[in-house]
């Protein structure tokens, strides 16, 4: 009798251990699955946030210019009704596509900076369509080979590249435009005061809205 009781106790102990291990594995698997799901949801949330940035966002870092091996008609391009010749608009569109920046944002910036006058030089030594300050000329010459900042195509190449590099730093369109307008140090002083929008940025975004409406977008 005592032997039978011991056997039954032994069986019960083994069954208990098996059930405990299975339950522990199931619980662990459930927790791991929940953690994985939570991580995936957080990743998706961050990705969604990135795509909502108004202007551009991706994780690439450009150390040199994109290829200029392109031809008219290569992309699905629709010109804007503005003072810039269509060929130069299409070139701008090509660069914007390559650098992942909104075409209408760049066109709005040019409208605000120079009213589409490629030859203008300001009293503060800002040149051409995108009013690229002389302080930036040397590094843009070294990086892109740009030598004439009043040449429409060279100026657009330089200006769009500057915008791309600012996007790599800040990802936020207002911050990018502020840094483009007043330099990163000047913009940072306003950010420290909680100012992330200026008359300059609002004017450009308003121009962009008008251009988007021309193209039938938002």
C-alpha positions, 0 to 999 in steps of 0.5 A, a space after each residue: 500500500 505504502 509503495 502504491 502511494 509513493 508511486 502515485 506521488 511520484 507520477 503526480 510530481 512528474 506530471 506537475 513538473 511537465 505542466 509547470 514547464 509547459 505553462 512556463 514556456 507558454 507564458 514566456 512565449 506569450 510575453 515574447 510575442 507581446 514584446 515583439 508586437 510592441 516593438 513592431 508597433 513602436 517601429 511602425 509608429 516611428 516610421 509613420 511619424 517620419 513619413 508625416 514630415 512635410 518636405 522630405 525624410 529618409 535615412 540617407 546621407 549624401 556626401 556628394 551630388 546625385 548623378 546628373 545623367 538624366 534627360 528631359 521627359 525621364 520623369 512624370 513632370 508637370 511644370 508650374 505657371 511661374 517665371 522659371 523656364 520649363 527646362 529649369 523647372 524640370 531640372 529642379 524636379 529631377 534634383 528634388 526627386 533624387 534628394 527626396 524633397 518636395 518640388 513645390 517646396 523648392 519652387 516656393 523657396 525660389 519664389 520667395 528668395 529671388 522671384 525667379 530672377 537667376 541673376 540677382 545678387 543681394 547686398 548681403 552677397 546672396 546669389 541667384 535663384 536660391 540666394 546662396 550666400 558667399 560664405 557657402 560658395 567654397 564648400 559647394 565648389 569643392 563638393 559639387 564643382 559649382 563655380 558660377 552661382 548666378 548660372 541657373 542650373 549650377 545655382 539650383 544644384 547648389 541650393 537643393 543640395 544645401 536643403 538636403 543636407 539641412 534635412 539630414 540634420 533637422 528633418 523638420 521643414 520649418 527648422 530647415 527653412 529657418 536654418 537656410 534663411 538665417 544660418 544654423 546658429 541664428 536659427 538655434 538661438 530662436 529654437 532655444 526660445 521655443 520659436 520654430 516658425 517665422 514670417 519667412 517660413 510661413 511665406 514659403 509654405 504659403 507659396 508651396 500651398 499655392 503651387 500644390 493647388 496648381 498641380 491639383 494636390 493638397 
